[in-house]
């Protein structure tokens, strides 16, 4: 059976607890910034309301209500293997059900769908007119990124990007901690928190530990940094409002 992996936002949340990001093989240090281009995010209040409704529907596992939130025709699923995961003979809800394994109310796919719906960073799909996908993914120079990973002896999974420039980096994971740097629109290294404060108080899901291009180690508010690799859920709007239009990523066979 087909399945879709956790969305990038979920993977990033796991990473911040130290369970998804690989431990860095290289100590923190300065690195050459690799610019990222992030499309302007969709700010339609109607879409925000739709996402909240979708999350609530997924949490209560209401398959009938979910069916009314998916496009009837034209649902797409661009899988990682390059294949079209959507069956054109099936309805949108049937394809979504197959992707998230929603046939069974005990399926973890319901929790994944609820988490996906909670992703607020939605951006237009440059290849599909009228379609917007979440989480937003940046445009980067692949060769420059490869060189960066080699130079810093890091795994690509250790890198993220700010959704906007000017993100404040604080000395400690506290809102009143001194600001030691600000992030521009460039890749940023995300690391596991090994600070004494973390050892005593545990990992806070409210903060992300980063290494800035200048080599400074600090903390940014969680949610201001996105993951590079992502499975996406996509939306489109018709006369009746927003609908789930398709998926990008995943596609492992079970």
VOKOL-661701 format. One record per atom (N, C-alpha, C): residue in three letters; x, y, z. Coordinates in steps of 0.02 Angstrom, whole numbers, plus 50000, padded with zeros to 5 digits. Example, Ala and Ser with C-alpha at 12.3 -4.5 7.8 and 13.67 -1.06 7.14 Angstrom:
Ala506604971650390/Ala506154977550390/Ala506604983550390/Ser506424988850354/Ser506844994750357/Ser506455000250394/
% end
This chain:
Unk500424994050000/Unk500005000050000/Unk500445006250000/Unk500245011249965/Unk500625017349961/Unk500565021150027/Unk501075024950042/Unk501055029150102/Unk501445035450091/Unk501275040650127/Unk501645046950122/Unk502035047850187/Unk502655050050182/Unk503065050950241/Unk502825057050280/Unk503095057850340/Unk502935063650381/Unk503135069950344/Unk502745075050352/Unk502905081550322/Unk503525084450353/Unk503825089150318/Unk504445092050342/Unk504365095150410/Unk503785098150424/Unk503695101350489/Unk503725096150545/Unk503465090150531/Unk503485084850581/Unk504195082350589/Unk504545081550534/Unk505235079350537/Unk505665084350575/Unk505535090750564/Unk505925095850598/Unk505785095650672/Unk505165094550691/Unk505005094150762/Unk505365088350795/Unk505395082650759/Unk505775076950784/Unk506505078650790/Unk506745082350741/Unk507455084150740/Unk507645088150801/Unk507205092650821/Unk507365097050877/Unk507425093250942/Unk507135087250946/Unk507205083151006/Unk507815078551000/Unk508155079050943/Unk508765075050935/Unk508635068250905/Unk508025066850881/Unk507875060250856/Unk507855059650781/Unk507945065150745/Unk507925064750672/Unk508555067450641/Unk508805073250665/Unk509415076050637/Unk510005071750657/Unk510445070650610/Unk511055066950626/Unk511505071250670/Unk511865068050714/Unk512345071750754/Unk512875074650707/Unk513045080850717/Unk513535084050674/Unk514215080750680/Unk514545079450625/Unk515215076550626/Unk515735082050629/Unk515525088150624/Unk515985093850624/Unk515785098650679/Unk516275101350716/Unk516105106250769/Unk515835112650738/Unk515465116550777/Unk515205122850751/Unk515765127450728/Unk515645131050675/Unk516135135650649/Unk515825139850594/Unk516175145050571/Unk515905149250518/Unk515865145650451/Unk515425147850408/Unk515365144850342/Unk515105150150293/Unk515205148850230/Unk514995153450178/Unk514235152950168/Unk513885158550174/Unk513155158350166/Unk512955156150096/Unk512465151750092/Unk512165149750029/Unk511455152750027/Unk511335157549982/Unk510685160949981/Unk510115156149966/Unk509535157749992/Unk508915154149977/Unk508405159249953/Unk507975156949909/Unk507425161149884/Unk506775157949906/Unk506395161549946/Unk505775158949973/Unk505195162949942/Unk504725159349912/Unk504145162749881/Unk503725165949936/Unk503395171649920/Unk502955174749969/Unk502415169849992/Unk502305169550056/Unk501825164750083/Unk501105167150071/Unk500655162250064/Unk499945163750056/Unk499665166050123/Unk499325171650124/Unk499065174350187/Unk498305174750188/Unk497975170750147/Unk497245170850143/Unk496945168150208/Unk496555172150245/Unk496245169750307/Unk495795163750295/Unk495505163250236/Unk495065157550220/Unk495465151050219/Unk496085151350195/Unk496505145450194/Unk496705143450265/Unk496855148350305/Unk497025146850375/Unk496435143450410/Unk495835145950398/Unk495235142950428/Unk495135135850402/Unk495265134850337/Unk495195128250307/Unk495675123350339/Unk496295125450348/Unk496795121050378/Unk496605119050449/Unk496345123750487/Unk496135122250556/Unk495555117250555/Unk495095118250508/Unk494545113550502/Unk494795106650482/Unk495275106450436/Unk495565100150413/Unk495905096550471/Unk496275100150512/Unk496605097150569/Unk496095094150618/Unk495545097750629/Unk495025095350674/Unk494685089150646/Unk494565089050581/Unk494255083250549/Unk494715077150555/Unk495365078250545/Unk495845072750551/Unk495895070150622/Unk495855074750670/Unk495915072750740/Unk495315068450762/Unk494735069950735/Unk494155065850754/Unk494025060250704/Unk494465059650654/Unk494455054050605/Unk493785053650569/Unk493565059350545/Unk492915059950511/Unk493025059350436/Unk492985053250411/Unk493125051950340/Unk492615055350295/Unk491985055550315/Unk491465058550274/Unk491595066050266/Unk491765069450321/Unk491905076550317/Unk492535077850277/Unk493025073450283/Unk493645074150245/Unk493505073850171/Unk493045069550151/Unk492885068750080/Unk492635075250049/Unk492315079450088/Unk492055085750062/Unk492605091150058/Unk493195089450082/Unk493745094350084/Unk494275092850031/Unk494145087849989/Unk494615085849937/Unk494305087049868/Unk494715089049820/Unk494455090049752/Unk494165083449727/Unk493605083849692/Unk493285077849666/Unk493685074749609/Unk493965079149566/Unk494355076849509/Unk495015080749505/Unk495495077649473/Unk496135080949462/Unk496625080549520/Unk496485076249569/Unk496945075449625/Unk497615072649599/Unk498175075549622/Unk498825073249599/Unk499255070949659/Unk499725066549643/Unk500205064149693/Unk500875063149658/Unk501315068049664/Unk501975067649633/Unk502445064149681/Unk502575057849669/Unk502975053849715/Unk503725055049705/Unk504105053049756/Unk504825053949753/Unk505145049849697/Unk504835044249679/Unk505125039949627/Unk504955042349557/Unk504635048149552/Unk504465050949487/Unk503815048449458/Unk503495043749492/Unk502865041049467/Unk502275045149492/Unk501725044649455/Unk501105047949476/Unk500745043149523/Unk500715044849587/Unk500415040349636/Unk499655040449635/Unk499355045349603/Unk498625045849603/Unk498335041449548/Unk497795038049564/Unk497435033949515/Unk496895038249484/Unk496955039849419/Unk496465044349387/Unk495755041449386/Unk495695034949397/Unk495035031849397/Unk494685032649465/Unk495075034849514/Unk494795035549581/Unk494665042849599/Unk494235043849647/Unk494085050649670/Unk494665053449710/Unk494635059949722/Unk495155063149762/Unk495205060249832/Unk494635059149864/Unk494645056449932/Unk494925049349934/Unk494775045449883/Unk495045038649881/Unk495805038749874/Unk496055043249834/Unk496785043849826/Unk497115046349890/Unk496795051249923/Unk497065053749986/Unk497055048350039/Unk496525044550041/Unk496465039050089/Unk497025033950079/Unk497165032350017/Unk497705027650003/Unk498385030450023/Unk498485036850010/Unk499135039950025/Unk499285039950099/Unk498785041450140/Unk498885041950212/Unk498665035650250/Unk498455030550214/Unk498215024350247/Unk497645025850296/Unk497125029050271/Unk496585031150314/Unk495995026350315/Unk496095020350287/Unk495545015550287/Unk495355013450357/Unk495855013250401/Unk495765010950470/Unk495795016950518/Unk495315017450563/Unk495315022950611/Unk495915022650658/Unk496235016850663/Unk496825016150707/Unk497465017950670/Unk497415019650607/Unk498005021250567/Unk498345027650593/Unk499015027550599/Unk499365033750618/Unk499325039150565/Unk499075037250506/Unk498995042150452/Unk498545047950471/Unk498065046750515/Unk497625052150538/Unk498015057350577/Unk498475055050619/Unk498885059750657/Unk499355063650611/Unk499625060150561/Unk500065063450513/Unk499685068850475/Unk499075067150453/Unk498675071950416/Unk498515078150459/Unk498365077050522/Unk498235082650567/Unk498845087050574/Unk499435083950578/Unk500055087750584/Unk500195091550520/Unk500085088350464/Unk500185091650399/Unk499735097750392/Unk499105096950413/Unk498625102450407/Unk498835108350451/Unk499225107150503/Unk499425112450548/Unk500015116450522/Unk500315114350467/Unk500885117950438/Unk500655124550409/Unk500875130250438/Unk500615136750417/Unk500985139850358/Unk501565137150340/Unk501975140350288/Unk501775137650219/Unk501275140850189/Unk500995138750125/Unk501225143750071/Unk501485141050016/Unk501725145449962/Unk501465142949895/Unk501375147449847/Unk501145145449780/Unk501615140449748/Unk501345135649712/Unk501735130949673/Unk501905134249607/Unk502545135349592/Unk502715138949530/Unk502535135049467/Unk502415128549473/Unk502275124449415/Unk501535123049405/Unk501125124849454/Unk500405123449450/Unk500015129849467/Unk499715132749418/Unk499345138849429/Unk498755137549476/Unk498675141949524/Unk498115141449570/Unk498205136349626/Unk498805133349630/Unk498945128349682/Unk499465131149730/Unk499355129949794/Unk499835132049846/Unk499985125949890/Unk500625125149910/Unk500825119249946/Unk501185120950012/Unk501125116450059/Unk501455117250124/Unk501815110850144/Unk502385111350176/Unk502725117450193/Unk503085120450132/Unk503185127050135/Unk503545130350080/Unk504255127650076/Unk504515127050016/Unk505205124850007/Unk505575130249967/Unk506205131249983/Unk506575136649951/Unk506915134549886/Unk507115139349847/Unk507545138049789/Unk508265139249812/Unk508695134349799/Unk509405135149817/Unk509845132549760/Unk510465134649761/Unk510955132349713/Unk511225125649738/Unk511035120249703/Unk511225113549725/Unk511975112549731/Unk512345115249684/Unk513075114349685/Unk513375118149744/Unk513115124149757/Unk513365127949814/Unk513205124449880/Unk512625121349883/Unk512435117649944/Unk512895111549953/Unk513035108049899/Unk513475102249902/Unk514175104349927/Unk514415109949900/Unk515065112449921/Unk515065114449995/Unk514505117250018/Unk514445119250087/Unk514475113150133/Unk514115107850115/Unk514115101750156/Unk514805098650159/Unk515165098850103/Unk515835096050101/Unk516315100350143/Unk516255106950136/Unk516695111450172/Unk516615110850248/Unk515985110050270/Unk515845109750341/Unk515835102550368/Unk515915097650322/Unk515895090650342/Unk515245089050380/Unk514705091150350/Unk514045090150380/Unk513595086150334/Unk513075083350364/Unk512575079850326/Unk512065084850300/Unk511795083950240/Unk511295088650214/Unk510695089450260/Unk510545084250299/Unk509965084550344/Unk510075089350402/Unk510695091750411/Unk510835096450465/Unk510675103650447/Unk510425104750386/Unk510325111650363/Unk509585113350355/Unk509425119550372/Unk508755122050363/Unk508785129050333/Unk508225132550333/Unk508215139250305/Unk507695143450342/Unk507815149950349/Unk507315154350380/Unk506765156150330/Unk506155156350353/Unk505605158150309/Unk505625165550291/Unk505965169450332/Unk506035176650319/Unk506705178950346/Unk506965184350318/Unk507585187150343/Unk507485190850409/Unk508025191550447/Unk507995195350508/Unk507815191350570/Unk507805184650565/Unk507635180550624/Unk508175181550677/Unk507965183150737/Unk508425184550792/Unk508705178050822/Unk509355177950831/Unk509695172250862/Unk509885174450933/Unk509655170750983/Unk509785172651052/Unk510295168051084/Unk510635170651135/Unk511175166951167/Unk510935160751204/Unk510325160951229/Unk510025155351264/Unk509305154451240/Unk509015148551251/Unk508315147451230/Unk507825150851276/Unk507885157451280/Unk507445161451322/Unk507275167851284/Unk506655170151291/Unk506435176151255/Unk506805182351277/Unk507065182451338/Unk507415188351362/Unk508175187751357/Unk508415182451324/Unk509135181551315/Unk509395186551264/Unk510025188551269/Unk510305193451222/Unk510295190851150/Unk510165195451103/Unk510205193751032/Unk510935194151011/Unk511185188550984/Unk511895188250966/Unk511995188550890/Unk511455187650852/Unk511515187850779/Unk510815188050750/Unk510785189150685/Unk510155188750648/Unk510275184850584/Unk509785180850565/Unk509845176650505/Unk509605180350444/Unk510005179850391/Unk509785182250326/Unk509455176650288/Unk509255177950226/Unk508945172750185/Unk509485168250156/Unk509735163850198/Unk510275159250178/Unk510205152850220/Unk510505147450196/Unk510495141250234/Unk510795142250303/Unk510515138650351/Unk510775139050420/Unk510845131950447/Unk511375130950484/Unk511495124350513/Unk511085123450576/Unk510735117850581/Unk510325116250639/Unk510675110550677/Unk510785111450742/Unk511155106550780/Unk510765104150841/Unk510975098550868/Unk510665095950929/Unk510925099950989/Unk510475101551033/Unk510645105651091/Unk511015101451143/Unk511645102951155/Unk512035099451206/Unk512245104251262/Unk511885109651270/Unk512055114651320/Unk511885112051390/Unk512215114951442/Unk512045113051511/Unk511315114251528/Unk511025119651501/Unk510325121051514/Unk509885115551487/Unk510065113051428/Unk509685107551398/Unk509755101251440/Unk510365099951464/Unk510485094051505/Unk510065094051568/Unk509945100051596/Unk509575100651658/Unk508815100751645/Unk508615104751596/Unk507895105951585/Unk507605101851528/Unk508025098651487/Unk507775094951431/Unk507665099351370/Unk507485096251314/Unk507405099951252/Unk506745103751252/Unk506765110051234/Unk506165114051226/Unk505955113951153/Unk505325112451142/Unk505075112451073/Unk504955119551049/Unk505055124451092/Unk504935131451074/Unk505545134751043/Unk506115131351045/Unk506735134351021/Unk507125129350978/Unk507495132050930/Unk507925128050887/Unk508645130650893/Unk509105126150903/Unk509815127950910/Unk510125128250840/Unk510465133750825/Unk510765134650759/Unk511475137150764/Unk511835136250709/Unk512495139250701/Unk512435144250644/Unk512575150550656/Unk512515155650605/Unk513115155550559/Unk513065158750500/Unk513645158950454/Unk514275161750486/Unk514195166050536/Unk514785168850570/Unk515095164050620/Unk514755158250630/Unk515005153250677/Unk514725153650746/Unk514275158450758/Unk513975159150824/Unk513435153850835/Unk513415151150895/Unk512915146150914/Unk512385149450957/Unk511765148750937/Unk511225151850974/Unk510565148450961/Unk510025151950978/Unk509355148950974/Unk508875153650939/Unk508435150650898/Unk507915154450865/Unk507245151350884/Unk506725155350880/Unk506055152950896/Unk505865147350847/Unk505615141850874/Unk505405136250832/Unk504855138650784/Unk504885136150723/Unk504395138150672/Unk504655143550626/Unk505215146650645/Unk505505151650601/Unk505995148550552/Unk506165142050564/Unk506635138450522/Unk506265132550490/Unk506365131650425/Unk506065126050389/Unk506575120950369/Unk506355114850356/Unk506785109450332/Unk506825109750256/Unk507385107450229/Unk507485107650156/Unk507095102250120/Unk507145096050145/Unk506785090550114/Unk506075090450141/Unk505595089750097/Unk504905090050122/Unk504425086150079/Unk503955082950112/Unk503355080550080/Unk502845086050089/Unk502455087450037/Unk501995093150040/Unk501275091050029/Unk500835094750061/Unk500125094350046/Unk499935100750008/Unk499535100049956/Unk499385105749913/Unk498635107349913/Unk498495113649906/Unk497805116149908/Unk497645120149845/Unk497015120249827/Unk496775124549773/Unk496095127349794/Unk495905132749761/Unk495295136249780/Unk494805136449722/Unk494185134449735/Unk493665135049684/Unk493105139449710/Unk492545139249677/Unk491985143649696/Unk491735142249767/Unk491825136149790/Unk491575134249856/Unk492095135349911/Unk492715136949891/Unk493235138049941/Unk493845133649929/Unk494265133049980/Unk494875129149974/Unk494745121649979/Unk495165117849944/Unk495125110549944/Unk495835107749944/Unk495905101449966/Unk496535097949958/Unk496585095849885/Unk497125098049852/Unk497195096749780/Unk497675091149764/Unk498155089749809/Unk498625084549794/Unk499185084149844/Unk499675079849829/Unk500245078649872/Unk500885078549832/Unk501435080249864/Unk502095079949833/Unk502555076149880/Unk502865070749856/Unk503325067049897/Unk503045060449920/Unk503455056649957/Unk503245050149981/Unk503205045149924/Unk502835039849937/Unk502735034949884/Unk503065028349897/Unk503285026949959/Unk503575020449974/Unk503035015149969/Unk503235009349947/Unk502755003949941/Unk502764999650004/Unk502184997650027/Unk502134993450086/Unk501774987050068/
% end
